[in-house]
Structures are given as structure tokens and as C-alpha cells.
Amino acid sequence: MAIFESTLFHRLRNSLGNVVTYTYCGKGVLRRKPLQIRNPKTPAQQEVRSRFKAAGNLSAYFREIAPLGFPAPYVVQSHNAFVGANLRMFEVDENMQVHPDYRRLVCARGKLENPLVTVNVDARQVTAEITEQKISAYCSRNDDIYVVLWESEYKAAVVKRIGKRQGNHTETFSYSDKFNPAHLFIYVFAVSANGKQASDSLLLFAEGKDVM
């Protein structure tokens, strides 16, 4: 594989002899065509494909969340990172049926410290209580804290910025009446003020119950 910058080949796409050309992250890329096309249909390969397909489908609902939780120069990189992080949340049975475990869903991944947040769900409202943390290299008062609501049956995800780490405070917000608390999952994560770093996401609420 080679990366090139050329006025002559700037608009070149698809095949050129035994070379494939395409654009990735704003740069031209040359890649040799494989001599043999391998498409194994072993159970292990089918399982991997099923996981990738399921994670890819899921990522469509988290298209606004992935760039926050997986900071990268290009959106496609955030999308790919989300998919890769969530392969393990899918179990594949002997009939190749895929079963998601949303308790293992990853909304964000990074080196920042996890925020200290608790949530309470009541009467179509979410109350989030933020506790101030000790400042460190991976924990700044200016870090933004986000809450993600995922309704697993209705298939909808909502992200809400609830404030910063600085000080103890409470944020209350409502959610759609189409969201059933019995199918609701709530996650939280932190993002640096410049948007370049994130913390791992934490599951706070699942299927009608607090988990933290």
C-alpha cells in the first residue's frame, strides 16, 4: 500500500491495471489487488461477519455519539472505532442468530478518568447528579460530561451534555414518551474541553434499574 499526493492522480479512482486507488482520510491510497480472492465460509468466519454487520448496523443509531466518544480527525475513524469497540457485545448462537447485550455497549473509550455521576429516572425525566472530582492529568474541571440514552426496542439514541466536572450540581431533562424505561439504557462519559480525549463510558441505568 502507498499514500500519494499528485495533481495528475488527484481525481483517480477505482482500478488501474493490478492497482486499486481510493481516498482515505483525505489522502490518495494505492493498493495492489489480491492475487486470490478468499471468502471462507467457516463458522468462525461467519460469526465474525455477523458481529461486524450487527455492530455496523448499531453504529447508525450512534452516529452523533461516536465522534464524541471516539475522538478522531475524521468521522469515519470514529465510526470504525465504535464498531470495533462493540463487537464483543454481540453473541452469536449455533444458528448464526445475533443477540446483543447492551450492558456491554461502549459509547466512549479513552484515557480520561470516568466522571462521578448518578442518575434517577422518574416520570419521563432523568435527574443526573454530578460529583466534583480531584483534578489530575486525566481529569480537568473543564471536561464536559455527556449522558447517552438508548432505547433498545424503539431503537433510538439520544446524547445530552449535562455540564462539566467542576463543582457538585444536578441536571434534570426529559426524554421522549416513546422511550420505555423497561428498555432504557443510560451511559455516561467525559470529553476534554478541546474534544480530543474521552473517558470510557459507564453504564448507569439498565432496563428499569440503577446499576451504579
C-alpha positions as CSV (number, residue, x, y, z in Angstrom):
1,M,0.0,0.0,0.0
2,A,1.2,3.5,-0.8
3,I,0.0,7.0,0.0
4,F,0.4,9.7,-2.7
5,E,-0.2,13.4,-3.3
6,S,-0.3,14.2,-7.0
7,T,-2.1,16.7,-9.2
8,L,-2.2,14.1,-12.0
9,F,-3.8,11.4,-9.9
10,H,-5.9,13.7,-7.7
11,R,-9.2,12.5,-9.1
12,L,-8.2,8.9,-9.9
13,R,-10.5,6.3,-8.5
14,N,-11.1,2.5,-8.8
15,S,-8.8,0.2,-10.8
16,L,-5.6,0.9,-12.8
17,G,-4.1,-2.4,-14.0
18,N,-3.4,-4.5,-11.0
19,V,-3.6,-1.5,-8.6
20,V,-6.7,-0.2,-6.8
21,T,-6.8,3.5,-6.0
22,Y,-9.1,5.2,-3.5
23,T,-9.2,8.1,-1.0
24,Y,-8.9,7.6,2.8
25,C,-8.8,10.4,5.3
26,G,-8.3,13.0,2.6
27,K,-5.3,11.3,1.0
28,G,-4.8,9.2,-2.1
29,V,-4.0,5.5,-1.5
30,L,-2.6,2.9,-3.9
31,R,-3.1,-0.8,-3.1
32,R,-2.3,-3.9,-5.1
33,K,-5.1,-6.2,-6.0
34,P,-5.0,-9.6,-4.2
35,L,-3.8,-12.5,-6.3
36,Q,-6.6,-14.7,-4.9
37,I,-10.0,-13.8,-3.5
38,R,-10.6,-15.7,-0.3
39,N,-14.1,-15.9,1.1
40,P,-14.1,-18.7,3.7
41,K,-17.4,-19.8,5.0
42,T,-16.3,-21.5,8.2
43,P,-18.5,-21.0,11.2
44,A,-15.8,-18.8,12.8
45,Q,-15.7,-16.5,9.8
46,Q,-19.5,-16.3,9.6
47,E,-19.6,-15.4,13.3
48,V,-17.1,-12.6,12.8
49,R,-19.1,-11.3,9.9
50,S,-22.3,-11.4,11.8
51,R,-20.7,-9.4,14.7
52,F,-19.3,-6.8,12.3
53,K,-22.7,-6.5,10.5
54,A,-24.6,-6.1,13.8
55,A,-22.1,-3.6,15.1
56,G,-22.2,-1.6,11.8
57,N,-26.0,-1.5,12.0
58,L,-25.9,-0.3,15.6
59,S,-23.5,2.4,14.7
60,A,-26.1,4.1,12.5
61,Y,-28.1,4.9,15.7
62,F,-25.0,6.3,17.4
63,R,-23.7,8.5,14.5
64,E,-23.9,11.7,16.6
65,I,-22.4,10.0,19.6
66,A,-19.4,8.2,18.1
67,P,-17.4,11.4,17.2
68,L,-17.8,12.5,20.8
69,G,-16.9,9.2,22.5
70,F,-14.2,8.2,20.0
71,P,-12.4,11.5,19.0
72,A,-10.6,11.3,15.7
73,P,-9.7,13.7,12.9
74,Y,-12.3,12.1,10.6
75,V,-15.8,10.9,11.3
76,V,-15.1,7.6,9.5
77,Q,-12.4,6.8,12.0
78,S,-14.8,7.5,14.9
79,H,-17.3,5.2,13.2
80,N,-14.8,2.4,12.8
81,A,-13.6,2.8,16.4
82,F,-17.2,2.5,17.6
83,V,-17.8,-0.7,15.6
84,G,-14.5,-2.3,16.7
85,A,-15.3,-1.5,20.4
86,N,-18.7,-3.1,20.2
87,L,-18.0,-6.4,18.5
88,R,-17.9,-8.2,21.8
89,M,-21.3,-7.1,22.9
90,F,-22.9,-9.4,20.4
91,E,-23.3,-13.1,21.0
92,V,-23.8,-15.4,18.0
93,D,-25.6,-18.7,18.6
94,E,-25.2,-22.0,16.7
95,N,-27.9,-20.9,14.2
96,M,-25.9,-17.7,13.5
97,Q,-28.5,-15.6,15.2
98,V,-27.1,-12.4,16.8
99,H,-28.0,-11.4,20.3
100,P,-27.0,-8.0,21.7
101,D,-26.0,-7.4,25.3
102,Y,-26.5,-3.7,25.8
103,R,-25.0,-3.8,29.2
104,R,-21.7,-4.2,27.4
105,L,-22.3,-1.4,24.9
106,V,-19.4,1.0,24.6
107,C,-20.3,4.6,23.9
108,A,-16.8,6.0,24.5
109,R,-13.3,4.9,25.1
110,G,-10.2,6.8,26.2
111,K,-7.7,7.7,28.9
112,L,-9.7,10.4,30.8
113,E,-11.0,9.4,34.3
114,N,-14.6,8.4,34.4
115,P,-16.9,11.1,35.7
116,L,-18.7,10.7,39.0
117,V,-22.4,10.7,38.1
118,T,-25.6,9.1,39.4
119,V,-28.9,9.1,37.6
120,N,-32.5,8.8,38.7
121,V,-35.3,8.0,36.2
122,D,-38.8,9.1,37.1
123,A,-41.9,10.4,35.3
124,R,-40.3,10.9,31.9
125,Q,-37.4,12.7,33.4
126,V,-33.8,11.9,34.1
127,T,-32.0,13.6,37.0
128,A,-28.2,13.4,36.8
129,E,-26.1,14.3,39.9
130,I,-22.5,15.2,39.2
131,T,-19.9,15.0,42.0
132,E,-16.8,17.1,41.8
133,Q,-13.5,15.1,41.4
134,K,-9.9,15.7,42.3
135,I,-8.1,17.2,39.4
136,S,-5.3,15.2,37.7
137,A,-3.6,14.9,34.4
138,Y,-6.6,13.0,33.1
139,C,-9.3,14.8,35.0
140,S,-9.9,18.6,34.3
141,R,-12.6,20.8,35.8
142,N,-13.4,21.9,32.2
143,D,-14.1,18.3,30.9
144,D,-17.6,18.1,29.5
145,I,-19.9,15.3,30.7
146,Y,-22.3,13.5,28.4
147,V,-25.2,11.2,29.1
148,V,-26.5,8.8,26.5
149,L,-30.0,7.3,26.5
150,W,-30.5,4.2,24.4
151,E,-34.0,2.7,23.9
152,S,-33.3,-0.9,22.8
153,E,-36.8,-1.7,21.5
154,Y,-37.7,1.7,19.9
155,K,-34.1,1.8,18.5
156,A,-33.2,5.4,19.3
157,A,-30.2,7.0,20.9
158,V,-30.1,10.5,22.5
159,V,-27.0,12.3,23.8
160,K,-27.2,15.1,26.3
161,R,-24.4,17.3,27.6
162,I,-25.1,17.7,31.4
163,G,-22.3,20.1,32.4
164,K,-18.7,19.9,33.5
165,R,-16.8,18.2,36.3
166,Q,-16.4,21.4,38.2
167,G,-18.5,21.6,41.4
168,N,-21.4,19.5,42.6
169,H,-24.5,20.1,40.6
170,T,-27.7,18.5,39.3
171,E,-29.2,18.5,35.8
172,T,-32.7,17.4,35.0
173,F,-34.0,16.8,31.5
174,S,-37.0,15.0,29.9
175,Y,-37.0,12.2,27.3
176,S,-39.4,11.1,24.6
177,D,-42.6,9.4,25.7
178,K,-41.7,6.7,23.1
179,F,-38.9,5.6,25.4
180,N,-40.0,2.8,27.8
181,P,-37.8,2.7,31.0
182,A,-38.0,-1.1,30.8
183,H,-36.0,-1.0,27.6
184,L,-33.9,2.0,28.5
185,F,-30.1,2.0,29.0
186,I,-28.2,5.1,30.2
187,Y,-24.4,5.6,29.9
188,V,-22.1,8.5,30.9
189,F,-18.7,9.6,29.7
190,A,-16.4,12.7,29.8
191,V,-14.8,14.6,26.9
192,S,-11.9,17.1,27.2
193,A,-12.8,20.7,26.5
194,N,-10.9,20.6,23.2
195,G,-12.8,17.4,22.2
196,K,-9.6,15.4,21.6
197,Q,-9.8,13.0,24.5
198,A,-12.6,10.9,26.1
199,S,-13.1,8.6,29.1
200,D,-14.5,5.1,28.9
201,S,-18.3,5.1,29.1
202,L,-20.1,3.8,32.2
203,L,-23.5,2.1,32.3
204,L,-25.6,3.8,35.0
205,F,-29.1,2.5,34.3
206,A,-30.4,-0.6,32.6
207,E,-33.9,-1.9,32.0
208,G,-35.6,0.0,34.8
209,K,-32.9,-0.3,37.4
210,D,-29.9,1.7,38.6
211,V,-26.7,-0.2,38.2
212,M,-24.2,2.1,39.9
